[in-house]
Amino acid sequence: MKTYLEPQRELPVRAEVDVLVVGGGPSGIMAARAAAGKGHKVMLIESRGYLGGNLTLGLPILAYLDINGKQCIRGYAQDLIDRLAARGCAGPHVPCKNHMSLTIIDPEEVKTVALEMMEEAGVEVLMYVFCSDAIMDGNTIKGVIIESKAGREVIFAKTVIDCTGDGDVATRAGVEMHKGDENGGMQPPTLMYSVRKVDMAKFRDALVNHRDVFDMDVMPPEQFAKRYFITVGLRNQIKKANAAGLDIPVARTILITGLKDDQIWVNMSRVSGVDSTLPESYTFGEIEARKQIYRINEYLRKYVPGFENLEVEKVAPFLGIRESRVMVGKYVLTAEDILTSRRFDDVITVAGYPVDIHHSTGSDCTMLFAKDNHDIPYRCLVPAKVENLLVAGRCSSFTHEAMAGTRVMSTCMGLGQAAGTAARIALADGVKPSEVDVKKVQEELREEGAYLG
Ligand SMILES: Cc1cc2nc3c(=O)[nH]c(=O)nc-3n(C[C@H](O)[C@H](O)[C@H](O)COP(=O)(O)OP(=O)(O)OC[C@H]3O[C@@H](n4cnc5c(N)ncnc54)[C@H](O)[C@@H]3O)c2cc1C
């Protein structure tokens, strides 16, 4: 590859903070809020012009409840729902056989509520800045380099929390990262979009009363009589459409009810082989997924009752990434830990979502269910070697299979709250986050409403 030797240059220091959170998605918002308070200077930086990350895509939040209907994600993640519900922008936690539970949210209002939470907590938010590098002193992170219209700048921080989803900071800091399965195969991305003018009575009737035609994975018909549901199935309809030449990229029809009566969110595009850490690959994914939307709409109009007159309402602002880099931390959570409902002394959040792997190639998915929820230990947030850095969200320390369960936004919010709390306590006690008293972290998390079993 042709290269260019960049000349050395002096960079302006934009800020010096106690805790810097990079990435304002579900994990980052909660990390920043938890780190704030007690006089700590906390900053949250975000590359886009709004907070929320994947909370803004039109996805339901899955698995606030576990397989037994117990609410295992509480704390700040519940506070987000309470705030949204108070303005009519979130539904209840609805139990679901396939997803444990679904909670419908308004993807626009999330942006406002997240900013309000940051303002209340005294977090300084800086948007439109991309974190491009880590500043290291040996194996200790000292801050980051950001890029924006203002140029290249430095933010120094005593502790950095990487909530970028892709583990951008951890990668630049030299943390060992991995991607995908043993062949590097990652779960494919999807461009979410919503449609209106769906005849819900007709759609419901097909799902509830015509199961021979409108077959569904795992879920019983009565689930679709409810106000809020997700369909995962109608495999035969897709086969028929494909036989007629439609080329639908998924084997299952995944449709999610919206907050508006005739609104459905469509989770059906799929672009295999996309790597969100390579701009050319991510770009290809965006282009391809947009093309798929037309074919999917044709499928819905012709093969799914109630969708004959659909109109596209909104396409999500970006192609949603299910998987990319994941770090190797002090402990790497495995699928076995999830499936055996393993407990850990250093639990910092409990999670209840099954292992849900959208295959990296082909059009199908594997779901593996446990009998109960499971713990995630603090060590999953702590890089194996680099100090003063925590990594929270889908890029925390999991195997490819485990990450397919822990990636849901409820769990990511739980991980974020834990990372922020640990960073705050470590600073107050004058120790590195890797040496924090986890019992203290657990106590404070419980005080802030988190459920730790
Ligand atoms: C198609 C799809 C369907 C899904 N379905 C569901 C579902 O139904 N329910 C559910 O609960 N979960 C679902 N998930 C999973 C869930 O959305 C994600 O795993 C979760 O949002 C990850 O949260 P996070 O905080 O780790 O990262 P993200 O939500 O990705 O947030 C990361 C944030 O960091 C910012 N950022 C990234 N890099 C930088 C940088 N270098 N500098 C500055 N800012 C940066 C981003 O702009 C973003 O705001 C789905 C995911 C996808 C893609």
The ligand as a Gaussian input file, in Angstrom:
#p B3LYP/6-31G(d) Opt

LIG

0 1
 C      -30.178000      -4.314000      12.736000
 C      -30.032000      -4.464000      14.199000
 C      -31.077000      -4.977000      14.927000
 C      -30.973000      -5.057000      16.299000
 N      -32.070000      -5.416000      17.006000
 C      -32.109000      -5.139000      18.316000
 C      -33.339000      -5.135000      18.995000
 O      -34.389000      -5.397000      18.422000
 N      -33.324000      -4.823000      20.311000
 C      -32.167000      -4.549000      21.008000
 O      -32.245000      -4.288000      22.211000
 N      -30.972000      -4.546000      20.375000
 C      -30.920000      -4.796000      19.038000
 N      -29.745000      -4.718000      18.355000
 C      -28.463000      -4.568000      19.070000
 C      -28.181000      -3.169000      19.591000
 O      -28.808000      -2.192000      18.811000
 C      -26.674000      -2.857000      19.675000
 O      -25.908000      -3.984000      19.956000
 C      -26.457000      -1.793000      20.758000
 O      -27.093000      -0.612000      20.382000
 C      -25.003000      -1.526000      21.012000
 O      -24.909000      -0.430000      21.893000
 P      -23.546000       0.347000      22.078000
 O      -23.772000       1.437000      23.051000
 O      -22.471000      -0.633000      22.345000
 O      -23.224000       0.930000      20.605000
 P      -24.042000       1.855000      19.593000
 O      -25.492000       1.798000      19.799000
 O      -23.520000       1.469000      18.248000
 O      -23.534000       3.313000      19.939000
 C      -22.206000       3.701000      19.662000
 C      -22.136000       5.218000      19.565000
 O      -20.777000       5.621000      19.462000
 C      -20.622000       6.572000      18.409000
 N      -19.260000       6.393000      17.887000
 C      -18.774000       5.283000      17.282000
 N      -17.469000       5.448000      17.019000
 C      -17.127000       6.682000      17.442000
 C      -15.903000       7.405000      17.435000
 N      -14.772000       6.866000      16.967000
 N      -15.893000       8.657000      17.946000
 C      -17.046000       9.203000      18.450000
 N      -18.222000       8.544000      18.496000
 C      -18.261000       7.299000      17.989000
 C      -21.713000       6.191000      17.413000
 O      -22.036000       7.267000      16.578000
 C      -22.845000       5.767000      18.336000
 O      -23.656000       6.846000      18.709000
 C      -29.774000      -4.675000      16.956000
 C      -28.704000      -4.203000      16.218000
 C      -28.831000      -4.077000      14.855000
 C      -27.713000      -3.490000      14.092000

